Amino acid sequence: MSLVPALRRASVAAILLLGTSAVQASVAFHVTVTTERVNQPGVKTSLPARDTQESDVVLGPHYLSVRDGNRLSMLDFAARRRHVIDMAASTYDTYSLFDVAGFRAAELHHRQGLAGMLKAGGLEQHATPRVYEEQALSVLDNKRRGALQPQVLDGAVLWSLDGQPLLRLGIAGSPVSGDDATAFAQYLRYTWGGHPLLLKMLADGKRIPADFTLHYQEVGGSVTRHFRISAMTAGAPATYALAAYRPRPLAADAPPLERVLAQAARLPPPGPQVHPALRAEAEKLFAADQPFEAFLTMLEDHFSTGALVEKLTPQQQLAMQACQPIHDLTRGLLAKDQEGIGAALATVQELRTQTGMEQPVLALFEGNLRAKLGQWPAATALYLQVLQAKPQMAAVYQDLGDALLAQFDAANAWRSWDAGRAMAPALRQFRKVNDLERSLLNDYPAFFAGGAPLPPTVQPSTSRPASSTKTVGSTNLP
């Protein structure tokens, strides 16, 4: 199969995303993916034994698009963003590219833990071979791997690793540039998976195969996916624009998480008046002989603007030193063991009863203590309560994101972190997620290959939660 010099059958995705500054051509093709499942005896599943999905794909210089029916997914490697467009409604959602690599790294660790539990229970034979976990997630574990082993077949090569067949690669294909081959590997990585060693081989090969088959194993049985590439063309416009679409509006029945994150996307950063206003409120509380409430107000200031609790008068310092609730609170928040954290939780709950359950800083601290105890849904609910009342307490978006990631909701975790960083990018609480993104770039660079060499941008998120229904073959794939 060869590339035609002019665009003969442009992908609908390319046509609808024409920009005015297209100066560089890209590659477009149609792909048919047929999935077949063979379940182990006794395994019940709602997934069909055989299904087929048709998609149109465009490989641009720093982006790629995949259209499946009315759904168009756009991966922008230069901005490290991904846009999911509902073409029927002319709306889109936006996510961070980091959430895909972040989720898959966490998921591989989770699966390793499950395999360890099966091994400890004498059920190692029920664990999925490690190479197939890597095949599904496109993430390598820490185990040293040998080389891919080829076996020449009639018209194809079967590539295996550790004795496990992973890829049946047809001989026919089209030569392409190194950038296009890298983009093709990215298409597989983000939509259908593929072992990292296989994807590197495909990227280095500078060709797009006409047909190939990926092999997987799951807990319930085996899966094969046969890919057939057709209508391959060159000359598709190499840019895209979202101007024809609008951010998806908030549904009337949207849950609290969605409402909080949608509101955060629209909020401007706290203005210069926020710190003096909160500090003035603290001064009033000190004057009214309410040092504990003044202390909580200064903490709200810190979590909103980054301002430190400082410049206290001697009288204010003495008042705080003599305030038993402040000592009880600070001592409890330093607890490390489960017993101490449980006692601290009881202390904070009592303080909330005395001060008012709506007090945002104490609600935040209760959420943090519940998070330390692994009570993630309860912690999430408290963080949302705080942000509904105080949407510009930027630091809370870090805690909310941590709780969401712990519940494997990476898409919304990054939405939360992006919202908080847009409000207060220099807040020290966000060093943790900044470090996480740097580690993902360092440990999983292939997920970000093909993009312009730009640092991660901090921008408000206008995205929505990833789909909880259709995920197979979608760029929402974790």
C-alpha positions in Angstrom: 0.0 0.0 0.0 1.5 3.4 -1.0 0.8 6.9 -0.1 -1.0 9.0 -2.7 0.5 12.4 -3.3 -2.7 14.3 -3.1 -5.5 14.1 -0.6 -7.8 11.6 -2.2 -10.0 10.7 0.8 -9.5 13.2 3.5 -10.7 12.2 6.9 -13.8 14.1 8.1 -11.8 15.0 11.1 -9.3 16.9 9.0 -12.0 18.7 7.0 -13.9 19.9 10.1 -10.8 21.1 11.9 -9.3 23.2 9.1 -7.3 26.1 10.4 -6.3 29.2 8.5 -2.6 28.7 9.0 -2.1 25.2 7.6 1.4 25.1 6.1 2.5 21.6 6.6 0.9 18.3 5.4 -0.1 15.4 7.5 -1.2 11.8 7.0 -4.8 10.5 7.1 -6.1 7.0 7.0 -9.1 4.8 7.9 -8.7 2.0 10.3 -10.9 -1.0 11.0 -10.4 -2.8 14.3 -12.0 -6.2 14.9 -11.9 -7.4 18.4 -12.3 -11.1 19.3 -12.6 -12.5 22.8 -12.2 -16.0 24.0 -13.3 -16.4 27.6 -12.2 -19.0 30.1 -14.9 -21.6 31.0 -17.4 -20.2 33.5 -16.5 -16.6 32.8 -19.6 -14.4 32.3 -19.3 -11.0 30.6 -21.5 -8.6 28.7 -18.7 -7.9 26.2 -19.4 -9.4 22.8 -17.3 -12.2 21.4 -16.6 -10.2 18.3 -17.1 -6.5 17.5 -15.8 -4.1 14.9 -15.0 -0.4 15.2 -14.3 2.0 12.3 -12.3 5.2 12.8 -10.7 8.0 10.8 -7.3 9.1 11.9 -5.2 12.1 11.1 -1.5 12.3 12.1 -0.4 15.9 12.3 3.1 17.3 13.2 2.2 17.9 16.9 -1.2 16.4 17.2 -3.4 13.5 16.1 -7.1 13.1 15.7 -9.4 10.0 15.9 -13.0 10.2 14.8 -15.4 7.4 15.8 -18.9 8.3 14.7 -19.9 11.6 16.2 -17.0 11.5 18.6 -13.8 13.2 17.6 -10.7 13.0 19.9 -7.9 15.4 19.4 -4.5 14.9 21.1 -2.4 18.1 21.2 1.1 17.1 22.1 2.5 20.7 21.9 0.0 21.9 24.6 -0.2 18.5 26.3 -4.0 18.6 26.1 -6.6 16.4 24.7 -10.0 17.5 23.4 -13.0 15.3 23.1 -15.5 16.7 20.7 -19.2 15.8 20.4 -19.7 16.7 16.7 -23.5 16.3 16.9 -23.8 18.8 19.7 -20.8 21.0 18.5 -19.3 20.9 22.1 -16.0 19.7 23.5 -14.4 18.7 26.8 -10.7 19.3 27.5 -8.3 17.1 29.5 -4.6 17.0 30.4 -2.4 14.5 28.6 -0.7 13.9 31.9 -3.8 12.1 33.3 -3.4 9.2 30.8 0.2 8.4 31.8 -0.5 9.2 35.4 -3.5 6.7 35.5 -1.7 4.0 33.7 1.3 4.1 35.9 -0.9 3.9 39.0 -3.0 1.1 37.4 0.1 -0.9 36.7 1.2 -0.6 40.3 -2.3 -1.6 41.3 -2.2 -4.7 39.1 1.2 -5.6 40.4 -0.3 -5.5 43.9 -3.1 -7.8 42.9 -0.7 -10.2 41.3 1.3 -10.2 44.5 -1.8 -11.1 46.5 -2.6 -13.9 44.2 0.9 -15.3 44.4 0.8 -15.0 48.2 -2.5 -17.0 48.2 -1.1 -19.7 46.0 -3.2 -18.6 43.0 -0.3 -17.3 40.9 -1.7 -19.2 37.8 -4.7 -16.8 37.8 -2.6 -13.7 37.5 -2.2 -12.1 34.0 1.3 -12.4 32.7 3.2 -9.2 33.3 4.0 -8.6 29.6 0.2 -8.5 28.9 -0.3 -5.9 31.6 2.4 -3.8 29.8 0.7 -4.5 26.5 -2.7 -3.2 27.7 -1.3 -0.1 29.4 1.7 0.7 27.2 3.7 1.1 30.5 6.8 -0.9 31.5 7.2 -2.2 35.0 10.6 -2.3 36.7 11.5 -5.8 35.6 14.4 -6.2 33.2 13.1 -7.3 29.8 14.8 -9.3 27.1 14.5 -8.5 23.4 11.5 -9.0 21.2 11.7 -12.3 19.4 10.5 -12.6 15.8 9.0 -15.7 14.1 8.6 -15.5 10.4 5.2 -16.6 9.2 3.5 -16.7 5.8 3.3 -13.0 4.9 3.8 -11.8 8.4 6.2 -11.8 11.5 5.0 -12.8 14.9 6.7 -10.8 17.7 6.9 -12.3 21.2 8.3 -11.3 24.5 9.1 -13.7 27.4 7.5 -16.5 25.3 4.2 -14.5 25.0 2.9 -13.6 21.5 2.2 -9.8 21.3 2.1 -8.7 17.7 1.5 -10.3 14.3 2.8 -7.8 11.8 1.9 -8.0 8.2 4.6 -7.4 5.6 2.6 -4.9 3.5 2.8 -1.2 4.6 3.6 2.3 3.6 6.9 4.1 4.2 6.5 7.4 6.2 8.7 9.9 7.9 10.0 9.3 11.4 7.6 11.9 12.8 4.6 10.2 11.2 5.7 6.8 12.4 6.0 8.2 15.9 2.6 9.7 15.6 1.2 6.3 14.5 2.7 4.7 17.6 1.1 7.4 19.7 -2.3 6.7 18.1 -2.0 3.0 19.3 -0.6 4.0 22.7 -3.5 6.3 23.5 -6.4 4.3 22.0 -5.6 0.6 22.0 -2.4 0.2 24.0 0.5 -1.9 22.8 3.7 -3.0 24.5 6.2 -0.1 24.8 8.9 -2.2 23.0 6.5 -2.9 20.1 5.5 0.7 19.8 9.2 1.8 19.8 9.8 -0.8 17.0 6.9 0.6 15.0 8.1 4.2 15.5 11.7 3.3 14.5 10.5 1.4 11.5 9.3 4.5 9.6 6.4 2.7 8.1 2.7 2.2 8.8 1.6 -1.4 8.4 -1.4 -2.3 6.3 -2.6 -4.9 8.7 -1.5 -6.3 12.1 -2.9 -8.0 15.1 -2.3 -7.2 18.8 -2.7 -10.1 21.4 -3.8 -9.5 25.0 -4.6 -11.6 28.0 -7.0 -10.6 30.7 -8.3 -12.3 33.9 -11.3 -13.7 32.0 -9.6 -14.9 28.9 -7.7 -13.8 25.8 -8.3 -10.9 23.4 -7.0 -10.3 19.9 -7.5 -7.1 17.9 -6.9 -7.1 14.2 -6.2 -3.8 12.6 -6.6 -3.0 8.9 -5.4 0.3 7.5 -7.0 1.6 4.3 -7.5 4.8 2.3 -4.1 6.2 3.4 -3.5 9.7 2.1 -1.0 12.5 2.3 -1.8 16.2 2.3 -4.4 16.5 5.0 -4.3 20.0 6.6 -1.8 19.9 9.5 -3.6 22.1 12.0 -6.8 22.1 13.9 -9.1 24.7 15.6 -11.8 24.5 18.2 -13.4 27.7 17.1 -16.4 25.8 15.6 -17.2 24.3 18.9 -18.0 25.5 22.4 -17.2 24.0 25.8 -19.8 21.5 26.9 -22.4 23.4 29.1 -23.1 22.2 32.6 -26.0 19.9 32.8 -28.9 20.8 35.1 -28.4 17.6 37.1 -24.6 17.8 37.2 -23.1 16.3 40.4 -21.3 18.4 42.9 -17.8 17.5 41.6 -18.8 18.6 38.1 -20.3 21.8 39.4 -17.2 22.7 41.5 -14.8 22.0 38.6 -16.9 23.9 36.1 -17.2 26.9 38.4 -13.4 26.8 39.0 -12.7 26.9 35.3 -14.6 30.2 35.0 -13.1 31.9 38.1 -10.4 34.5 37.7 -7.3 34.3 39.9 -7.8 35.9 43.4 -7.3 39.6 43.1 -4.8 41.7 45.1 -7.6 42.7 47.5 -8.2 39.1 48.8 -5.2 39.0 51.2 -5.8 42.4 52.8 -9.5 41.7 53.2 -8.9 38.4 54.9 -6.2 39.8 57.1 -8.5 42.7 58.1 -11.1 40.1 59.1 -8.5 38.3 61.2 -7.7 41.6 62.9 -11.3 42.1 63.8 -11.5 38.7 65.3 -8.4 39.3 67.4 -9.9 42.5 68.6 -13.1 40.6 69.6 -11.0 38.2 71.7 -11.5 35.3 69.2 -8.0 34.1 68.5 -9.0 30.7 67.3 -11.4 32.1 64.6 -8.7 34.7 63.7 -6.2 31.8 63.3 -8.6 30.0 61.0 -9.1 33.1 58.9 -5.4 33.5 58.4 -5.2 29.9 57.3 -7.9 30.5 54.8 -5.8 33.5 53.6 -2.8 31.2 53.2 -4.7 28.5 51.4 -6.2 31.1 49.0 -3.3 33.4 48.4 -0.2 31.8 49.9 0.2 34.5 52.5 2.0 33.3 55.6 0.6 33.7 59.2 3.0 36.4 60.3 3.3 40.0 61.4 1.4 39.3 64.6 1.5 41.8 67.5 2.8 40.6 70.8 -0.7 40.7 72.2 -1.9 38.5 69.3 0.9 36.0 69.8 0.1 35.7 73.5 -3.6 35.2 72.7 -2.7 32.4 70.3 -0.3 30.8 72.7 -3.1 30.8 75.4 -5.7 29.4 73.0 -6.2 25.7 73.8 -8.2 24.9 70.5 -5.2 26.1 68.5 -2.9 23.7 70.4 -5.3 20.8 70.1 -5.7 21.4 66.4 -2.0 21.8 65.5 -1.0 18.8 67.7 -3.7 16.6 66.0 -2.7 17.6 62.5 0.9 16.4 63.2 -0.3 12.8 64.1 1.3 10.1 62.1 0.0 6.8 63.3 -3.6 5.5 62.8 -4.5 5.9 66.4 -3.3 9.4 66.6 -5.0 10.4 63.3 -8.3 8.9 64.6 -7.9 11.0 67.8 -7.2 14.1 65.7 -10.3 13.4 63.6 -12.4 13.4 66.8 -10.8 16.6 67.9 -11.5 18.4 64.6 -15.1 17.1 64.6 -15.6 18.5 68.1 -14.1 21.9 67.0 -16.4 22.0 64.0 -19.3 21.4 66.3 -18.2 24.3 68.5 -17.3 26.7 65.7 -19.9 25.8 63.1 -19.9 22.9 60.6 -19.7 25.3 57.7 -16.2 26.6 58.9 -14.2 25.9 55.7 -10.7 25.4 57.2 -11.8 22.9 59.8 -13.8 21.0 57.1 -10.7 21.0 55.0 -8.7 19.5 57.9 -11.3 16.9 58.5 -11.0 15.9 54.9 -7.2 15.7 55.1 -7.5 13.5 58.2 -10.0 11.2 56.5 -7.7 11.0 53.5 -4.9 9.8 55.8 -7.2 7.1 57.0 -8.0 6.1 53.4 -11.6 7.3 53.6 -11.4 8.8 50.1 -15.1 9.3 49.3 -15.7 11.1 52.7 -12.6 13.2 52.1 -13.8 14.1 48.6 -17.2 15.2 49.9 -15.6 17.5 52.5 -13.3 19.1 49.9 -16.3 19.7 47.7 -18.2 21.2 50.6 -15.3 23.6 51.2 -15.0 24.6 47.5 -18.7 25.2 47.1 -18.5 27.7 49.9 -15.0 29.0 49.1 -14.2 28.4 45.4 -11.0 30.5 45.5 -9.3 28.4 48.2 -6.8 27.3 45.6 -4.9 24.9 47.8 -8.0 22.7 48.3 -7.9 21.8 44.6 -4.6 20.0 45.3 -6.2 17.9 48.1 -9.3 17.2 46.0 -7.1 16.1 43.1 -5.1 13.8 45.4 -8.4 12.2 46.6 -9.6 11.7 43.1 -6.4 10.1 41.9 -6.5 7.8 44.9 -9.9 6.7 43.5 -8.4 6.2 40.0 -10.2 9.3 38.6 -7.1 10.7 37.0 -9.0 12.8 34.5 -10.8 14.8 37.2 -7.7 14.9 39.4 -5.8 16.8 36.8 -8.8 19.0 36.1 -8.8 19.9 39.8 -5.0 20.5 39.9 -5.1 22.6 36.8 -7.9 24.7 38.2 -6.0 25.4 41.4 -2.8 26.2 39.6 -4.5 28.6 37.3 -5.7 30.5 40.4 -2.5 30.4 42.3 0.4 28.9 40.3 3.0 29.7 42.9 1.2 28.1 45.8 3.6 25.7 47.5 0.9 23.0 47.8 1.2 22.5 44.0 4.8 21.5 44.2 3.6 17.9 44.6 1.7 17.8 41.3 4.4 19.7 39.5 6.9 17.1 40.7 4.6 14.4 39.6 4.3 15.8 36.1 8.1 16.1 35.9 8.4 12.5 36.9 5.9 11.4 34.3 7.8 13.3 31.6 11.0 11.6 32.8 9.7 8.1 33.4 7.3 7.8 30.5 8.6 10.2 27.8 7.0 8.2 25.0 3.5 9.4 26.0 4.6 13.0 25.2 6.7 12.3 22.1 5.8 14.2 19.0 5.1 17.4 20.7 6.9 20.7 20.5 9.6 21.1 23.2 7.5 23.3 25.4 7.2 23.2 29.2 3.8 22.2 30.6 1.5 25.2 30.5 -0.7 26.2 33.4 -4.2 27.0 32.2 -7.8 26.8 33.4 -9.5 23.5 32.6 -12.8 23.6 30.8 -13.0 19.8 30.7 -15.6 17.4 31.9 -15.3 14.0 33.5 -14.0 11.1 31.4 -16.7 8.8 30.1 -17.6 6.0 32.5 -19.3 4.0 29.8 -17.6 3.6 26.4 -13.9 3.4 26.9 -12.6 0.8 24.5 -10.8 2.3 21.7 -11.3 5.8 23.1 -8.7 8.4 24.0 -10.4 8.4 27.4 -8.8 5.0 27.9 -7.0 5.0 31.2 
